[in-house]
Amino acid sequence: MSLIQFLFGFHGRIRRLHLWLYLLIVAIVHGGLWWGCGYAYDGYSRTFDDDDLLLNLFSQSSDVRIWSNRFDGLHIVTHNPVAALVWLVWLWTLLAVFVKRWHDRDKSGAWMFINLVPVIGWIWTLIECGLLPGTRGPNRYGADYGYVDPDERWDFDSASWE
């Protein structure tokens, strides 16, 4: 499976390891963007400096004043169009990865809707997708890339190396 198919496609299966690696990489990138671009900071508003190139890339001009909503001491930028686009791409990839993980459990991607049930749905998804192994062997969503049928293992004793 290619990286594009992994991130944007809704067909096929992925293993738990791939799900956890995806979540780890997204957490690191997301945290880095929040820290590096000033999306989380300590004041009610912030004015960009001309010297801050990374922040200026995500703003409309160097004079932009960012207004934010306050959530228990953390201020979140709410009107940045580039941030909205990044969020939509992240949401699409998150849905695609989790649908493929549900497929690995031999369940429909419609099980994603269980996340709409607060707390219980999130715990259910964590257990089903993050902790339980996928079905062994092929299922209706495709082959299991981590499973090797004992009858089809490579026989190194009779292998021809020529």
Buried (B, 14 or more C-beta within 10 A) or exposed (E): BEEEEBBBBBEBBBBBEBBEEBBEEBEEEBEEBBEEBBBBBEEEEBEBEEEBEEBBEBBEEEEBEBEBEEEEEEBEBEEBEEBEEBEEEBEEBBBBBBBBBBBBBEBEBEBBEBBEEEEEBEEBBEEBBEEEEBBEEEBEBBEBBBEEEEEEEEEEEEEEEE
